[in-house]
């Protein structure tokens, strides 16, 4: 008993410290966004009022990631989708941060009601739980999302068990999602990770004269899929490849650099995240700078942080990407003004500088915007008819194309997967300032790569796809980017 | 007096005993859970309660190891992942979506999954059984990461994005369209696991295990094979975790390396600590709290604006964890005992009597041997250190 009595003041002290600590945490977290909470509080009553009065509301759930590798793009995703509703359907943002919600807005006379946001962490299990929460607890009848590859495969599989609802992919780029799962009520208006590199291999073969390429890829699903786009394309033109697959997040690439043969025509990097810079630096330290026109890479090679740190000799490297930053097209201008109109003020919830329009060419923003656009277009075509298990909407979505999409026209194939335009950019160095400059657009890129990928071929992996010569729709048809 | 006798004394009057009131409470909870599909809406049953039940089974394997073996294991999620992956690979999957797809019947797959996980548990237990405290924690963490990276790399076993559309026995059926059967399976498994563990800790093996927990050196000098006891306890924990692994695959309809990553490892530890490491029931209480907080934290609440959003869940669960660790180290399950003792002190006049401390758990545990005249010395093993 004595021991207990002695300990109690200490316990009381720790309790006080704990409560004070928690208080501080709450104040710190709440304080940064207090301005938006007030405005959203004011508008919330009208949201619930509208929902109560209308049974024909379009109950939309938006799935994204608020944790994990892509957690930073939560508001960019939500903002992309909602910017469309704000700019074109009369909705109003409840606050500068997209995740504070929207009020009002109608499509074909039906009020838009955002029932919730899915907050996953790039794992399939988390996405499945979040989509079930949106559908089964919040009663969403239309879901926009999810964000990343494995998640989309899980959600597409789940959509098969909910045939009366509609699922439109956010920006996930796994190939299996549409090529293999083929859910009749899951639609994807963006390309997959392989489509994002279409044309790079062909240009490297034809214009740069590569015959044998070294492909280094992160040893996980996106790395393989991304590299698969280059390998399929390059081999289709007649090239051969050597593949290396360091684990994701490797910091010391020396053993992999040692495996790169002394003689090769070009190297394609599908190493992402912190690995891109580490690999490039260690390569140049070990083997000297890349010779002119011997480097290409996926979207990560064009990342501003990489460009800023990149070696001068890497200028000229080719980068495959589904959007571009130097577009001057009217469609892209209209899209950007929609983003500006919807979310004019910068917010701390978005990566610096904090405006949605600064993330316009990010796949996280534009693909969610396109998803909302396609939904709007199809719903308008069927006059908001959601009866009969949404069958009219499903049929309309399958036929919906977006000829005026910001970065090139989008149509769907028979698996309800987008056929898109891809872009090839080049790293530039104007007056010591590295930048990126789009040089080619690659039209009509389909997910199947002209039948090379099918529902029964193995998924991209360390040794997949195999290297075969093949005819592709865009071979030799890459067009110089029209906006230069 | 030997450590075994101490543990035996603890068994008779100590924190494990369930009083008549305790049994009555358990019976009420049991009845509510039994008729839950009739009183809660389908989402609550299919998602929150079902998830809490299988997460509780995963957490109770950790609670058991810590409470009776003094082992804080971070390998429980890895072991349930092994069970899940083993089963998912050998049974039939629709459209050959990842995995080996050997086409075994679901029940054979269950037996295989549990068998493989138990063998892996035996191996892991043998590796880790000679280390204590923080070293045990680190070894099990390493094993956990090893399993995660193994399935991340060996894609023949883990598929492109996990093994999906895993077929389930007819008893369970389609867990998305008809979730109630899985709920009852999880409930049945929870009851069975609870009964099994309560039984085991009362066997000579269980009592010796508690002796090993309290004073390994003394038990060794008495002729007990300490590493063997710890290895076998770890293997039993692996068996329990394996059951959770099978249920998790049925619940999610798939398993991927992401399902058994470090986040999930931490989640199971958090559940066990929130619920209370001093009593087996705490695991399920912690799991319910975790699932409910998870659900409400993720609700879109414009009235709250961006208050703690979108990382609200992690922040809230973190605060709860902090409060529990500081204010009620015996977890939520210990709060009941605390309140009862407080009432006892105020109205009973004589402070906490031994009979009132049956829910007290870890705090009182050290006092039982102390009262019996043996200094509680040399307690080893992670969280157990605070008991000394």
Contacts between the chains, C-beta under 8 A, distances in Angstrom:
chain1	res1	chain2	res2	distance
A	1	B	351	6.5
A	14	B	326	5.2
A	15	B	326	6.3
A	15	B	327	5.5
A	17	B	326	7.8
A	18	B	322	6.0
A	18	B	323	6.1
A	18	B	326	4.1
A	18	B	327	6.6
A	21	B	322	7.1
A	22	B	319	5.0
A	22	B	322	6.6
A	22	B	323	6.9
A	25	B	315	6.8
A	25	B	319	6.5
A	26	B	308	7.6
A	26	B	319	7.8
A	29	B	307	7.3
A	29	B	308	4.9
A	29	B	315	6.1
A	30	B	307	5.1
A	30	B	308	6.8
A	33	B	305	6.2
A	33	B	306	3.8
A	33	B	307	7.0
A	33	B	309	7.7
A	34	B	305	7.8
A	36	B	305	5.2
A	36	B	306	5.3
A	37	B	304	6.6
A	37	B	305	2.6
A	37	B	306	6.1
A	37	B	307	5.8
A	38	B	305	7.1
A	39	B	305	7.6
A	40	B	302	4.7
A	40	B	303	7.4
A	40	B	305	4.3
A	40	B	306	7.6
A	41	B	302	7.3
A	41	B	303	5.3
A	41	B	304	7.9
A	41	B	305	6.2
A	43	B	302	6.9
A	44	B	302	4.0
A	44	B	303	4.8
A	47	B	302	6.4
A	66	B	310	3.4
A	66	B	311	6.5
A	67	B	310	7.9
A	67	B	311	7.0
A	67	B	314	6.9
A	71	B	310	7.8
A	71	B	311	8.0
A	74	B	310	5.3
A	94	B	302	6.0
A	95	B	305	6.6
A	95	B	306	7.2
A	97	B	306	5.4
A	99	B	306	6.6
A	99	B	309	6.0
A	99	B	310	6.1
A	100	B	302	6.6
A	100	B	305	5.7
A	100	B	306	5.7
A	101	B	300	6.8
A	101	B	302	4.7
A	114	B	300	7.1
A	115	B	300	7.0
A	116	B	298	7.7
A	116	B	299	6.8
A	116	B	300	4.0
A	117	B	300	5.6
A	117	B	310	7.4
A	119	B	298	5.6
A	119	B	310	5.3
A	119	B	313	7.4
A	121	B	263	6.8
A	122	B	258	7.1
A	123	B	256	6.6
A	123	B	258	2.9
A	123	B	259	6.5
A	123	B	261	6.8
A	124	B	161	6.0
A	124	B	162	5.3
A	124	B	164	7.9
A	124	B	252	7.7
A	124	B	254	6.2
A	124	B	256	4.7
A	124	B	258	5.9
A	124	B	259	7.2
A	125	B	252	5.2
A	125	B	254	7.7
A	125	B	255	7.8
A	125	B	256	6.8
A	125	B	258	6.2
A	125	B	259	4.3
A	126	B	258	7.5
A	128	B	252	5.7
A	128	B	253	7.4
A	128	B	254	7.5
A	129	B	47	7.1
A	129	B	51	7.7
A	129	B	252	7.9
A	130	B	298	7.3
A	132	B	43	7.8
A	132	B	46	7.9
A	132	B	47	6.0
A	132	B	176	7.7
A	133	B	43	7.6
A	133	B	47	6.9
A	133	B	295	7.1
A	133	B	298	6.5
A	136	B	42	7.0
A	136	B	43	4.4
A	136	B	46	7.0
A	136	B	47	6.8
A	137	B	43	4.2
A	137	B	47	7.3
A	137	B	295	7.4
A	138	B	300	7.6
A	149	B	161	6.3
A	150	B	161	3.7
A	150	B	162	6.5
A	150	B	256	5.9
A	150	B	258	6.3
A	153	B	160	7.6
A	153	B	161	4.6
A	153	B	162	7.7
A	153	B	164	6.7
A	154	B	161	7.5
A	154	B	162	7.7
A	154	B	164	7.2
A	154	B	254	6.3
A	157	B	97	7.7
A	157	B	164	5.8
A	157	B	165	6.1
A	157	B	253	7.2
A	157	B	254	7.3
A	158	B	176	7.0
A	158	B	253	7.9
A	161	B	174	7.2
A	161	B	176	4.3
A	161	B	177	6.0
A	174	B	160	7.4
A	174	B	161	6.2
A	176	B	97	7.7
A	176	B	160	5.7
A	176	B	161	6.6
A	180	B	95	6.7
A	180	B	97	7.0
A	181	B	95	7.7
A	181	B	97	7.8
A	219	B	153	6.8
A	220	B	152	6.8
A	221	B	160	5.9
A	221	B	161	5.8
A	247	B	149	7.8
A	247	B	153	7.3
A	349	B	306	6.9
A	459	B	159	7.9
A	459	B	160	3.9
A	460	B	160	7.6
A	461	B	155	5.9
A	461	B	160	7.4
A	462	B	155	7.8
